[in-house]
Amino acid sequence: MKSTPKGLRLQIGLFGRRNVGKSSLLNALAGQEVAIVSPIAGTTTDPVEKPFELLPVGPVLFIDTGGLDDEGALGEERVERTRRVLERTDLALVVAVGGVWGDLEEEIVAASAARGTPVIAVLNQADRVPPDEALAARLAARGLAVVRTSAVTREGIAELREAIVRAAPPDLVHTPALLGDLVRPGEAVVLVVPIDKEAPKGRLILPQVQAIRDLLDHDAWCLVVKEGELGAALASLRQPPALVVTDSQAFRAVADATPAEVPMTSFSILLARAKGDLAEMVRGAAAIGRLAPGDRVLVVDSCSHHPVEDDIARVKIPAWLAAKAGGPLETVHFQGRDWPADLSSFRLVVHCGACMLNRREMLSRLARARDAGVPVTNFGLAIAWSLGLFARALGPFPDALAAGREAQ
């Protein structure tokens, strides 16, 4: 990795009507021309992303969106894409001009509040249209931060940066450890990294890189091996490692080679804890035992890679689930940021580790599934369940294991 991935950045969405100056505001915040600015309404169509270092918050991702008041069939599609940005927004900037504040702005405020997302009201173009002070007072009385800005004169830009720093959710700025809290400084962890068709040429996949960095940050030792070398690696250590972490596809071989007294889990299960809600996903795995032939199962892979011949999401997991159900299932696949509008027809959602998503988006997906009454688990948990390794893989997480047993 050459820079912080988007999934680990605080994501800040800019929302508002057309021509309120969202793109100009983004350029002013970034200090460079990253978004096209034009007086023509609807210049910004698809969301525009700008990675940025905002001190003292750290790495952030600004997302400029299309106008909430866009018109026509194409405009409705643009507005829907704007609404979808809310699913991953950690902090919302609702931009308005003068006293124009109505149902469109209130929709963003309400949707943000439902997700626990803080909102800053930005009264922009103050050089051209004086802000409505009565409106500002009403918004402030509701607990919203209000900032008056001009992207042209840079009035209020410094104040807006300060408001962003104050409003940034601490639990999202300071992301929890991936696995460093499971071991003590000086203890060894063995990472099992298969090099197969889906391994990127000359690189490691993102969860593996993040695990290495996290262990270094926590002063732990890290030994990286392929699955066929695990036995020799363990034999070479003077004392057993504190933990073995494997790619989920090598679960069976790694479990057989790892002594029973050595804790073992997978990268995907670690991500279930870091990105979502491990206990909820463990409970969701219990639904595998209730699947019957013909049931609909949604399999989601947030990576945008081209599937290979023996793809984990399209081939291996459906086969394992069908074997458990006693017959073929109706498996539906979604990839990248795509997510179905209606989940009610599914009996189970099996999600990837979500290394490409931020925590807010994964929690939003869990909430959508919860509202539809559909259990959610992830690749690592589903594979561990299917292979009879569930208790072994959850050994490092006794609370989650207890939740799974209760769900069964």
Rosetta blueprint (number, residue, H / E / L):
1 M L
2 K L
3 S L
4 T L
5 P L
6 K H
7 G H
8 L H
9 R L
10 L E
11 Q E
12 I E
13 G E
14 L E
15 F E
16 G E
17 R L
18 R L
19 N L
20 V L
21 G L
22 K H
23 S H
24 S H
25 L H
26 L H
27 N H
28 A H
29 L H
30 A H
31 G L
32 Q L
33 E L
34 V L
35 A L
36 I L
37 V L
38 S L
39 P L
40 I L
41 A L
42 G L
43 T L
44 T L
45 T L
46 D L
47 P L
48 V E
49 E E
50 K E
51 P E
52 F E
53 E E
54 L E
55 L L
56 P L
57 V L
58 G E
59 P E
60 V E
61 L E
62 F E
63 I E
64 D E
65 T L
66 G L
67 G L
68 L L
69 D L
70 D L
71 E L
72 G H
73 A H
74 L H
75 G H
76 E H
77 E H
78 R H
79 V H
80 E H
81 R H
82 T H
83 R H
84 R H
85 V H
86 L H
87 E H
88 R H
89 T L
90 D L
91 L E
92 A E
93 L E
94 V E
95 V E
96 A E
97 V E
98 G L
99 G L
100 V L
101 W L
102 G L
103 D H
104 L H
105 E H
106 E H
107 E H
108 I H
109 V H
110 A H
111 A H
112 S H
113 A H
114 A H
115 R H
116 G L
117 T L
118 P L
119 V E
120 I E
121 A E
122 V E
123 L E
124 N E
125 Q L
126 A L
127 D L
128 R L
129 V L
130 P L
131 P L
132 D L
133 E H
134 A H
135 L H
136 A H
137 A H
138 R H
139 L H
140 A H
141 A H
142 R L
143 G L
144 L L
145 A E
146 V E
147 V E
148 R E
149 T L
150 S L
151 A L
152 V L
153 T L
154 R L
155 E L
156 G L
157 I H
158 A H
159 E H
160 L H
161 R H
162 E H
163 A H
164 I H
165 V H
166 R H
167 A H
168 A L
169 P L
170 P H
171 D H
172 L H
173 V H
174 H L
175 T L
176 P L
177 A L
178 L L
179 L L
180 G H
181 D H
182 L H
183 V L
184 R L
185 P L
186 G L
187 E L
188 A E
189 V E
190 V E
191 L E
192 V E
193 V L
194 P L
195 I L
196 D L
197 K L
198 E L
199 A L
200 P L
201 K L
202 G L
203 R L
204 L L
205 I L
206 L H
207 P H
208 Q H
209 V H
210 Q H
211 A H
212 I H
213 R H
214 D H
215 L H
216 L H
217 D H
218 H L
219 D L
220 A L
221 W E
222 C E
223 L E
224 V E
225 V E
226 K L
227 E H
228 G H
229 E H
230 L H
231 G H
232 A H
233 A H
234 L H
235 A H
236 S H
237 L L
238 R L
239 Q L
240 P L
241 P L
242 A L
243 L E
244 V E
245 V E
246 T E
247 D L
248 S H
249 Q H
250 A H
251 F H
252 R H
253 A H
254 V H
255 A H
256 D H
257 A H
258 T L
259 P L
260 A L
261 E L
262 V L
263 P L
264 M E
265 T E
266 S E
267 F H
268 S H
269 I H
270 L H
271 L H
272 A H
273 R H
274 A H
275 K H
276 G L
277 D L
278 L H
279 A H
280 E H
281 M H
282 V H
283 R H
284 G H
285 A H
286 A H
287 A H
288 I H
289 G H
290 R H
291 L L
292 A L
293 P L
294 G L
295 D L
296 R E
297 V E
298 L E
299 V E
300 V E
301 D E
302 S L
303 C L
304 S L
305 H L
306 H L
307 P L
308 V L
309 E L
310 D L
311 D L
312 I H
313 A H
314 R H
315 V H
316 K H
317 I H
318 P H
319 A H
320 W H
321 L H
322 A H
323 A H
324 K H
325 A H
326 G L
327 G L
328 P L
329 L L
330 E E
331 T E
332 V E
333 H E
334 F E
335 Q E
336 G L
337 R L
338 D L
339 W L
340 P L
341 A L
342 D L
343 L L
344 S L
345 S L
346 F L
347 R L
348 L E
349 V E
350 V E
351 H E
352 C L
353 G L
354 A L
355 C L
356 M L
357 L L
358 N L
359 R H
360 R H
361 E H
362 M H
363 L H
364 S H
365 R H
366 L H
367 A H
368 R H
369 A H
370 R H
371 D H
372 A H
373 G L
374 V L
375 P L
376 V E
377 T E
378 N E
379 F H
380 G H
381 L H
382 A H
383 I H
384 A H
385 W H
386 S H
387 L L
388 G L
389 L L
390 F H
391 A H
392 R H
393 A H
394 L L
395 G L
396 P L
397 F L
398 P H
399 D H
400 A H
401 L H
402 A H
403 A H
404 G H
405 R H
406 E H
407 A H
408 Q L
